Amino acid sequence: MPNSIDLRSDTVTLPTQAMRDAMYRAEVGDDMFGEDPTVRKLEELAAAKAGKEAAMLTISGTMGNLVSLLTHCGRGEEAVIGDKSHIVYAEGGGAAALGGLPYRVVRTNWQGMPDLDELGWTIRTKGSKFPPTGVVCMENTCNRRGGTVLTPEQMSKVTELAHSRGIPVHLDGARVFHAATALGVDVKEITSQVDTVMFCLSKGLSAPLGSMVAGPAQWIERARLTRRLVGGNMRQAGVIAAAGIVALTEMVDRLAEDHQNARLLAEGLAAMNSVKINLEAVQTNIVLFKVTVPGVQQEDVQASLAENGLKVSNYGEDGLRMITHYGISRQDILRALDIIGKVLSRYEASS
Ligand SMILES: Cc1ncc(COP(=O)(O)O)c(C=O)c1O
């Protein structure tokens, strides 16, 4: 439907004019030889923002996580990951399939915080007869929990436990700037809790593509070899990096607006009769909700909303997902609530 409001993801954003201008003007070279000045600049900027020694550009968040896991773990070493993590749900089992490293899944609470007791007996050091742990992963914000935020204090508990067993910690920080915005802290306070981090330039920050992996300089050098292994080497990638620099310098400060819009949306939903929503979990730009009209299927609601001009994602057992982002205004949110209200009233009337 023309003029639909698209809340399926914060990846549907289009590059800003500043990004298009920067991409057009980008100074480029062959990045395989380390000669693309715009990529170098982005990698230095990303490392500085994350407070890490070095950073590397990857095409996608999935590739960033894949390269990180493959760099941390040898074949047969386990990656310990939260049960609601994107790595487990939506990345094709990449590191397991390509790297021969099993995923060991631990329970997380409503915020995406791994259960520390379970983590304690899940992590296994080298030398026993069981597969050793190669890395422990966290996700902040946690997408499948509805964009929930882990505080630096919560994260440090996981890291202390992993480090006490000699195991490194990797953060899927696809939306780590959203977490920092929600907490009102510098993103370094979050990224300093982990050894390595992946964050996306394309989620909420509006770059057309690209993610950064940051960590210790020597580890990043090894990650460059892993990126090559998975076909992720790039040439004149400055055209991508130029948009990424705009994303990191111009698009972070406005994330608070997306969070306010998500809150408005969530509170509007909470006031509706046939909606189940956990308002406490709406901490950033993601809103998960369920429709409780007896006999009505989630996919039918999704289709009816789309027919009426509102695109949302179906997150199965976690409900329907909406994400606010650049290009979505307060007016759009009010219109979205109006569409949902009308669609649900029709379902209620016919149930
Ligand atoms: C939490 C999280 N991690 C990783 C990714 C993967 O990013 P990409 O789609 O760029 O591969 C996503 C994508 O939405 C995500 O939500």
The ligand as an ORCA input file, in Angstrom:
! r2SCAN-3c Opt
* xyz 0 1
  C      20.847     -7.898     17.518
  C      21.255     -8.093     16.104
  N      22.476     -8.590     15.849
  C      22.918     -8.771     14.595
  C      22.127     -8.452     13.509
  C      22.625     -8.748     12.116
  O      22.834     -7.625     11.341
  P      22.773     -7.716      9.722
  O      21.334     -7.747      9.354
  O      23.468     -6.457      9.308
  O      23.497     -8.922      9.306
  C      20.840     -7.930     13.717
  C      19.964     -7.599     12.565
  O      18.870     -7.105     12.694
  C      20.391     -7.747     15.051
  O      19.170     -7.276     15.324
*
